[in-house]
């Protein structure tokens, strides 16, 4: 009996993305919640926002200078300046009053333009007087006056649904007096590590290890815009694993179950043995590290099963789960930035698998350095990496100076 062909990386990416989109159908249907604008940084807007008031809300000065009637300085020039008496100053935040005929008023940037004034003469073309001012250039009506609503009119769409709320969007919401905003709920992810070798005690016993997968995957979920609602582990006990999973899903507060370990071909593959009969598909992907993968629905909730080796788990997260999850809830930047970078040393991939290598990326020079062994047992090297290099199948040797695709792990 021949072995099943390996699934390509692209095919598995599409498969996982479709699975994660299944419960809600589209990003537009992803559940929303209302949060204070002050707490909305890096959230994805759930519905369009329109301006409830004009911006700016009043005519204001675009320059430090003098508020004038344009007609009264129409003939001003350096050779034939116009001199006007100066009335009360108008600092930013002041009440305006009115500009008396035949006068000017000193005005600061952002201050309201007084009634009767229709232009601002910048201080640079005057003598800067405080009692009276000499205006040395003419200015047309409307010069350096920011009109009410010239930025945003009442009812104008300010931000579209799906906008990532960064500094500028949050600033405009605040400028418009909007205190709360509807955002897409952060994906709620249950992180479950498996394996009897995992220590429940801070000091591992003989043959035990600490649960690095739980920590790194929970952190990865949060970095991607989700929330790790719970971080659990279970021994190699199929009934105990299934009982724990059913208990955790009963509350209806999980959008994704992310497991690690128990998906390969060994004797104690608790995830594969437990979830295979429930319809979760286990397959092999033509990728190193991270060949064994599992995915499916359990009780209508997507379950993605990653390998147990921490390097394989985190690489699989980056290649398959992170982009699929961000697409599911409509993040406008689902993928890491990919740059073409020059190798600083020769590398060679694998004949029949894509190899995802840890690397260090020099963003100033555009060079990338493979970082550590390509094997899946070197988490310490991964901790020092800030990029992944994607070597296509074929095993073609690449010399120093040749270009490869580098995924920037510092991109958001």
Long-range contacts (C-beta under 8 A, 24 or more apart in sequence): 4-283, 4-284, 6-284, 6-285, 6-286, 6-291, 6-352, 6-353, 7-283, 7-284, 7-285, 7-286, 7-293, 8-285, 8-286, 9-285, 9-286, 9-287, 9-319, 9-354, 12-283, 12-285, 12-287, 12-293, 12-320, 13-319, 13-320, 13-323, 13-324, 15-295, 16-295, 16-304, 16-320, 16-321, 16-324, 17-323, 17-324, 17-327, 17-328, 19-295, 19-296, 19-297, 19-302, 19-304, 19-324, 20-256, 20-302, 20-304, 20-321, 20-324, 20-325, 20-327, 20-328, 21-324, 21-327, 21-328, 22-297, 22-302, 23-255, 23-300, 23-301, 23-302, 24-328, 27-162, 27-184, 27-327, 27-328, 27-329, 27-330, 28-161, 28-330, 30-184, 30-185, 30-328, 30-329, 30-330, 31-184, 31-185, 32-182, 32-183, 32-184, 32-185, 33-182, 33-183, 33-185, 34-180, 34-181, 34-182, 34-183, 35-180, 35-181, 35-183, 36-179, 36-180, 37-170, 37-173, 37-174, 37-178, 37-179, 37-180, 37-181, 40-165, 40-170, 40-173, 40-181, 40-183, 41-165, 41-166, 41-170, 42-164, 42-165, 42-166, 42-225, 43-164, 43-165, 43-181, 43-183, 43-184, 43-186, 43-225, 44-162, 44-163, 44-164, 44-165, 44-183, 44-184, 44-225, 44-329, 44-330, 44-331, 44-332, 45-159, 45-160, 45-161, 45-162, 45-163, 45-164, 45-165, 45-169, 45-181, 45-182, 45-183, 45-184, 46-161, 46-182, 46-183, 46-184, 47-161, 47-182, 48-157, 48-159, 48-160, 48-161, 49-157, 49-158, 49-159, 49-173, 49-178, 49-181, 50-155, 50-156, 50-157, 50-158, 51-152, 51-153, 51-154, 51-155, 51-156, 51-158, 51-176, 52-154, 52-176, 52-177, 52-178, 53-154, 53-176, 53-177, 54-148, 54-149, 54-152, 54-153, 54-154, 55-149, 55-151, 55-152, 55-172, 55-175, 55-176, 56-146, 56-147, 56-148, 56-149, 56-150, 56-151, 57-148, 58-112, 58-113, 58-148, 59-112, 59-113, 59-145, 59-146, 59-147, 59-148, 60-110, 60-111, 60-112, 60-113, 60-145, 60-146, 61-90, 61-107, 61-108, 61-109, 61-110, 61-111, 61-112, 61-113, 61-120, 61-144, 61-145, 61-146, 62-109, 62-120, 62-144, 62-145, 62-146, 63-109, 63-120, 63-122, 63-123, 63-144, 64-107, 64-108, 64-109, 64-122, 64-123, 65-106, 65-107, 65-120, 65-121, 65-122, 65-123, 65-124, 65-126, 65-144, 66-104, 66-105, 66-106, 66-107, 66-120, 66-121, 66-123, 66-126, 66-133, 66-135, 67-99, 67-104, 67-105, 67-107, 67-113, 67-114, 67-117, 67-119, 67-120, 68-99, 68-104, 68-117, 68-119, 68-120, 68-121, 68-135, 68-139, 69-99, 69-101, 69-116, 69-117, 69-118, 69-119, 70-118, 70-119, 70-138, 70-139, 70-140, 70-141, 70-142, 70-143, 71-141, 72-101, 72-102, 73-119, 73-121, 73-135, 73-138, 73-139, 74-138, 75-138, 76-135, 76-136, 76-137, 76-138, 77-136, 77-137, 77-138, 78-136, 78-137, 81-134, 81-135, 81-136, 82-134, 82-135, 83-132, 83-133, 83-134, 83-135, 84-132, 84-133, 84-135, 85-131, 85-132, 86-129, 86-130, 86-131, 86-132, 86-133, 90-114, 104-133, 104-135, 106-130, 106-133, 113-145, 117-145, 118-142, 118-145, 119-143, 119-144, 119-145, 120-144, 120-145, 152-176, 161-330, 162-330, 162-332, 163-332, 164-331, 164-332, 164-333, 184-329, 184-330, 185-329, 186-225, 186-226, 186-227, 186-329, 187-221, 187-225, 187-226, 187-227, 187-255, 187-256, 187-325, 187-328, 187-329, 188-226, 188-227, 188-229, 188-253, 188-254, 188-255, 188-256, 189-221, 189-226, 189-227, 189-228, 189-229, 189-254, 189-255, 189-256, 189-257, 189-258, 189-325, 190-228, 190-229, 190-230, 190-232, 190-248, 190-249, 190-254, 190-256, 190-257, 190-258, 191-217, 191-218, 191-221, 191-228, 191-230, 191-231, 191-232, 191-258, 191-260, 192-232, 192-233, 192-234, 192-244, 192-245, 192-248, 192-257, 192-258, 192-259, 192-260, 193-217, 193-231, 193-232, 193-233, 193-234, 193-259, 193-260, 193-261, 193-308, 194-233, 194-234, 194-235, 194-236, 194-241, 194-259, 194-260, 194-261, 194-262, 194-270, 194-271, 194-308, 195-233, 195-235, 195-236, 195-261, 195-262, 195-270, 195-308, 196-235, 196-236, 196-237, 196-268, 198-233, 198-235, 200-233, 212-310, 212-379, 213-260, 213-261, 213-306, 213-308, 213-310, 213-313, 214-260, 216-310, 216-313, 216-314, 217-258, 217-260, 217-306, 217-313, 217-314, 217-317, 220-314, 220-317, 220-318, 220-322, 221-258, 223-412, 224-322, 224-325, 224-326, 224-331, 225-326, 225-329, 225-331, 226-255, 226-256, 226-325, 229-253, 229-254, 234-270, 235-270, 236-262, 236-268, 236-270, 237-270, 238-270, 238-273, 238-274, 241-270, 241-271, 241-274, 242-274, 245-274, 245-298, 246-299, 249-298, 249-299, 249-301, 254-301, 255-301, 255-302, 256-301, 256-302, 256-303, 256-304, 256-325, 257-298, 257-301, 257-302, 257-303, 257-304, 258-303, 258-304, 258-306, 258-317, 258-321, 259-294, 259-303, 259-304, 259-305, 259-306, 260-305, 260-306, 260-307, 260-308, 260-313, 261-306, 261-307, 261-308, 262-305, 262-308, 263-292, 263-293, 263-294, 263-305, 263-306, 263-307, 263-308, 264-292, 264-307, 264-308, 265-292, 271-305, 272-305, 275-303, 275-305, 280-305, 286-352, 286-353, 286-354, 286-393, 287-315, 287-319, 287-353, 287-354, 287-355, 287-356, 288-350, 288-353, 288-354, 288-355, 288-356, 288-374, 288-376, 289-315, 289-316, 289-356, 289-374, 289-375, 289-376, 290-315, 290-316, 290-319, 290-356, 290-376, 291-353, 293-320, 307-376, 309-376, 309-377, 310-379, 310-382, 311-358, 311-375, 311-376, 311-377, 311-378, 311-379, 311-382, 312-376, 314-382, 315-356, 315-376, 315-388, 318-356, 318-388, 318-407, 318-409, 319-356, 333-412, 336-407, 336-408, 336-409, 336-411, 337-407, 337-408, 337-411, 338-390, 338-405, 338-406, 338-407, 338-408, 339-366, 339-405, 339-406, 339-408, 340-366, 340-403, 340-404, 340-405, 340-406, 341-366, 341-367, 341-368, 341-387, 341-389, 341-403, 341-404, 341-405, 341-406, 342-366, 342-367, 342-368, 342-400, 342-401, 342-402, 342-403, 343-367, 343-368, 343-369, 343-370, 343-389, 343-398, 343-399, 343-400, 343-401, 343-402, 343-403, 343-404, 344-368, 344-369, 344-400, 345-369, 345-370, 345-400, 346-397, 346-398, 346-399, 346-400, 347-389, 347-391, 347-397, 347-398, 347-404, 348-391, 348-395, 348-396, 348-397, 348-398, 349-391, 349-392, 349-393, 349-394, 349-395, 349-396, 349-398, 350-391, 350-393, 350-395, 351-393, 351-394, 351-395, 352-393, 353-393, 354-390, 354-391, 354-392, 354-393, 355-390, 355-391, 356-388, 356-389, 356-390, 356-391, 357-388, 357-389, 357-391, 358-382, 358-385, 358-387, 358-388, 359-385, 359-386, 359-387, 359-388, 359-389, 359-406, 360-384, 360-385, 360-386, 360-387, 361-386, 361-387, 361-406, 361-408, 363-408, 368-404, 368-406, 385-409, 386-410
